[in-house]
Amino acid sequence: MDKTGFSIPPLTRTGQMTSHEYVYARLRYALMTGAIVPGTALKIRALAIYLGISPTPVREALRRLCSENALEVLGNRRIVVPRMNAGRFDELILLRVHLECLAAERALPYVSNILIEKMALIDEQMDRAAAGRNYNALTVLNQDFHELLYTANPNQSILPLIQSVWLQLGPFQRQVMDRVLDYYLVDRHKEILDALKARNAAALCKATEADIRDGIGRAGAEVMEQVLARA
């Protein structure tokens, strides 16, 4: 962490990435993994210096993240990571449930045994990351697990909406990750895999909703209750 008040994790830049794409990808990863906490102000010039890049691609990346609701522009034109409140949290969890159950159900007819095997390998990696409390890896692997399923549907157009919700929850989710692991006593990913193997849409939706509510849903609700009690 430096004087800007946050630490943005490094990210490999491929040769095909423009400066804007690189800054966007790096800031998106930082938000998704909670490296930048809610309430943090993001100043274009300070970020440009921190990242060793010109202000223009930083400005473009921030504008893009604002359009995805990952960042908020205040009345004084300050760009900040939005703080979480109970109403917004409930809305985001409800959106996750409805969007992801729909995405899973729509993908089911296109799911192959090979895809299920790939998802199972990711789930095994998640188990190791959880055991080691490697939260960054756990967050990324969880998204990989779900994205692999949702994108099995060749006609899907819902993933950008889901990713926007993930982005909005990311900074807050990192703050409650310890509680998430405490509450997540039943491995809902195993239930998702079992439902996929059985080609059971109802069981798939049930497991997907439980995965969301048993994890970030319960842990986040507890934190929100604590915040309201202190207010």
TALIN-V876795 format. One line per field, one symbol per residue. phi: phi as a letter, one per 20 degrees, with the letter a starting at -180 (. if undefined). psi: psi as a letter, one per 40 degrees, with the letter a starting at -180 (. if undefined). burial: b if it has 16 or more other C-alpha atoms within 10 Angstrom, else e. A space follows every 50 residues. Layout:
phi->???
psi->???
burial->???
This chain:
phi->.dffnbceffbfdffefffffffgffffffffemfdegnfedegfffffg embffffffffffffffemfcceegemfdcfgfecffffgfffffggfff ffffffegfdfdffffffffffffffgffffeleffffffffffgffgff efffdfceggfffffgffegffgffdfgfgffeeedfffffffffffeld ffffffffffgfffeffffffffffffffef
psi->haeeeihhiihhhidehiddddddddddddddeedhiiehhhhddddddd efiidddddddddddddeedihhideehhihiiiiddddddddddddddd ddddddddeehidddddddddddddddddddefgdddddddddddddddd edheeieedddddddddddddddddedddddddgdhgddddddddddefh ddddddddddddddbdddddddddddddde.
burial->eeeeeeebeeeeeeeeeebbbbbbbbbbbbbbbbbbbbebbbbbeebbee eeeebebbbbbbbebbebbbbbbeeeeebbbbebbeeebeebbbebbebb bebbbbbbeebeeeebeebbebbebbeebeeeeebbbbbebbeebbbbbb bbbeeeeebeebbbbbbbbbbbbbbbbebbbebbeeebbebbbbbbbebe bebbbbbbbbbbbbbbbbbbbebbeeeeeee
